[in-house]
Amino acid sequence: MIDRIQLSRLASYVRSMDIGNNKDPQALFDPLQQGFNIWCTPTDHPGGDWQKVTGTMIAAAFTKPCEFVGTAFWNIHKDVIELTTDAYALRDHLRKEYMDPAAIHNRDEDTAWCIAKIQWVFEQAGIPCPEIVIGEED
């Protein structure tokens, strides 16, 4: 179970790796109240069809070209990290392949890549990573 001190340390680390402020290639996170968004870049992404859209990634308000991949949040009641992913960039740029909205939600390669990023964040913060579960749409 994550205690308040660990949660504070984790939140502090995620803020230090904010893609909006940190140019480090490993800074792929966007802090939220109870978790963080995970973004990919042209050089660090889930692979597969993401390779086809790397040229369309732009920095916009962030420090590097990127696209949204997923959201991790702490479910305090269940003591787990819930992860949901949505490959909006694939839907936007590869319309024929991703016409069905369900085709972009919780894709195996996206969830696997995000799980590795979540585990890395916990490791860097020096906190054991709780179980990560794949969330469903509401």
C-alpha positions as CSV (number, residue, x, y, z in Angstrom):
1,M,0.0,0.0,0.0
2,I,1.3,3.4,-1.0
3,D,1.5,5.8,2.0
4,R,1.2,9.6,1.9
5,I,5.0,10.1,2.1
6,Q,5.6,7.7,-0.9
7,L,2.7,9.3,-2.8
8,S,4.2,12.7,-2.3
9,R,7.7,11.5,-3.4
10,L,6.1,9.8,-6.5
11,A,4.1,13.0,-7.3
12,S,7.3,15.1,-6.9
13,Y,9.2,12.8,-9.3
14,V,6.4,12.9,-11.9
15,R,6.4,16.7,-11.7
16,S,10.1,16.7,-12.3
17,M,9.6,14.6,-15.4
18,D,6.8,16.8,-16.8
19,I,6.9,16.8,-20.6
20,G,5.7,20.4,-20.4
21,N,8.8,21.6,-18.6
22,N,11.5,19.0,-19.0
23,K,13.4,18.4,-22.3
24,D,14.9,15.2,-21.1
25,P,13.9,12.4,-23.6
26,Q,12.6,10.3,-20.6
27,A,10.3,13.2,-19.5
28,L,7.1,11.8,-21.0
29,F,4.6,12.5,-18.2
30,D,1.9,15.0,-17.5
31,P,1.1,15.3,-13.8
32,L,-2.6,15.1,-12.8
33,Q,-4.3,15.3,-9.4
34,Q,-4.2,11.6,-8.7
35,G,-1.9,10.2,-11.4
36,F,-0.3,11.2,-14.7
37,N,-0.7,11.1,-18.5
38,I,1.9,9.3,-20.5
39,W,3.0,10.7,-23.9
40,C,5.2,9.2,-26.6
41,T,7.7,10.9,-28.9
42,P,9.1,10.0,-32.3
43,T,12.0,8.1,-30.7
44,D,10.1,6.6,-27.7
45,H,6.7,5.0,-28.5
46,P,4.9,1.7,-28.4
47,G,6.0,0.7,-31.8
48,G,4.0,-0.9,-34.6
49,D,1.7,1.6,-36.2
50,W,3.1,4.4,-34.0
51,Q,6.1,4.4,-36.3
52,K,3.8,5.5,-39.1
53,V,2.7,8.7,-37.3
54,T,6.0,9.9,-35.8
55,G,6.3,12.5,-38.5
56,T,3.0,14.1,-37.5
57,M,4.0,14.6,-33.9
58,I,4.4,18.2,-32.8
59,A,5.5,19.9,-29.6
60,A,2.7,22.4,-29.3
61,A,2.7,23.3,-25.6
62,F,5.2,20.7,-24.7
63,T,9.0,20.5,-24.8
64,K,9.2,18.0,-27.7
65,P,7.0,16.5,-30.4
66,C,4.6,14.0,-28.8
67,E,1.3,12.3,-28.8
68,F,-0.9,11.1,-25.9
69,V,-0.9,7.4,-25.2
70,G,-2.4,6.7,-21.8
71,T,-3.4,7.7,-18.2
72,A,-2.3,6.1,-15.0
73,F,-4.1,7.0,-11.8
74,W,-4.1,5.7,-8.3
75,N,-7.2,3.9,-7.2
76,I,-6.8,4.4,-3.5
77,H,-9.8,2.2,-2.6
78,K,-8.3,-0.8,-4.4
79,D,-4.6,0.1,-3.9
80,V,-3.8,-0.4,-7.6
81,I,-2.7,1.8,-10.5
82,E,-5.4,1.9,-13.1
83,L,-4.2,2.4,-16.7
84,T,-6.3,3.3,-19.8
85,T,-4.8,3.9,-23.2
86,D,-6.3,5.6,-26.3
87,A,-4.3,5.9,-29.5
88,Y,-5.9,9.1,-30.7
89,A,-3.0,9.8,-33.1
90,L,-3.5,6.5,-34.8
91,R,-7.2,7.2,-35.3
92,D,-6.5,10.7,-36.5
93,H,-3.7,9.8,-39.0
94,L,-4.6,6.2,-40.0
95,R,-8.3,6.5,-40.4
96,K,-8.9,3.4,-42.5
97,E,-7.1,1.1,-40.0
98,Y,-8.6,2.7,-36.9
99,M,-12.2,3.7,-38.0
100,D,-13.8,1.8,-35.1
101,P,-13.3,3.8,-31.9
102,A,-12.8,0.5,-30.0
103,A,-9.7,-0.1,-32.1
104,I,-7.7,2.6,-30.3
105,H,-8.7,1.8,-26.7
106,N,-6.3,-0.3,-24.6
107,R,-4.4,-1.8,-27.4
108,D,-1.9,-4.5,-26.2
109,E,1.2,-2.8,-27.4
110,D,0.1,0.6,-25.9
111,T,-0.7,-0.9,-22.5
112,A,2.5,-2.9,-22.4
113,W,4.6,0.2,-23.3
114,C,2.7,2.3,-20.7
115,I,3.1,-0.4,-18.0
116,A,6.9,-0.3,-18.5
117,K,6.8,3.5,-18.2
118,I,4.7,3.3,-15.0
119,Q,7.1,0.8,-13.5
120,W,10.1,2.9,-14.4
121,V,8.5,6.0,-12.7
122,F,8.0,4.0,-9.5
123,E,11.5,2.6,-9.7
124,Q,13.1,6.1,-10.2
125,A,11.1,7.4,-7.2
126,G,12.3,4.5,-5.1
127,I,8.8,3.1,-4.4
128,P,7.5,-0.4,-5.0
129,C,5.1,-0.4,-7.9
130,P,1.6,-1.6,-6.9
131,E,-0.4,-3.9,-9.2
132,I,-1.3,-2.2,-12.5
133,V,-4.8,-3.0,-13.8
134,I,-6.2,-2.1,-17.2
135,G,-9.3,0.2,-16.7
136,E,-12.4,0.2,-18.8
137,E,-14.2,3.1,-20.3
138,D,-17.0,4.5,-18.1
